[in-house]
Structure formats: structure tokens, C-alpha cells
């Protein structure tokens, strides 16, 4: 169900879809037990699909069709989620996937920003935390910038070290060849008188 919802959301981006049309469009494609469930929800709660938000529909659908054991596993993984060796973008993708799967996992943009910030690698976290950013978008943007800056600095440091090593090698070779050529000459002894 989750993959199907993701496909529908991708379609919304590809074919511009008004917010008011999303629920009606998606509910049209429900089949079998999902279609029966939607009819019960609509009739039982006297909901009007035209006024229901996409987020509310998505939440209802996931609550119905996302197994509780999967929800518990995602909640557990979410509590342990850290950037680790991943890029900021990979970490963000996993966090967003979890948040999208379980409605109510985070409570608003600020909560999402704090959760994301706490899971960042310590080197990035220190800088981002000091900036005291308020929105998730700001935290993500700055984390990407910091990561890029760290990457550039590391690459420059590594290039500097390689150049330094090359210079040492050249000096050793130059110094070593001078000694070798002098060692091939016959030794000089003072002339005996």
C-alpha cells in the first residue's frame, strides 16, 4: 500500500493535481477490500472526499492497511536512527520515508527538524546546533552545506598531503641518486709522497 501511495504522490507531482482533487482521484483507483473500506469510511463518517485533505486520507489509509508489526518496527528504527556513515541526503531520505509511513511519528516541522538534527553525525551536528535553526528545511539545507564544506576541506587536505609526499619522494630520489653516483667513484686517498 505504501509503495502504491508513493506512486500516486509521484503522479501528483508529474501531473499537476489540485489538493482538492487528490482524494477523489486516488479513491477512484481503490480496488477490492480497499474500495470497500473507503466506502465504509465515507458512509460511516459522512466524509466528503472533496473537503478531505490528502494528508488525512493518506493517514486513514495507512492506519488501515499498514500492519501494526511493521509500524512498531519502523517506530523502533526511528528512535535509533542516526546518520552514521551515510550522506546527509541518504539519512534524510530514510528519515522522510519513516515519517511518511507512520502518521504522527513527528509532530510538526519543528519536531522533525529537531529529530533530524539530533541524528546528524557529531561533526555536522555541532555546527547545525549552534546555528539554532527553526525549520526542517533550514536544518536540511545547512547540513548539506556543512557536509559539502567538510568534503571539500578533506579533499584539499588529502591533495596537500599527496603533494607533500611527492615532494619528499623527489627529494629522496634526488638525494639518493647523488649518493649513489658518488659511491660509484673510486675512493679518494691522499697521494703518498
Beta strands, then each sheet from edge to edge (+ up, - down):
end
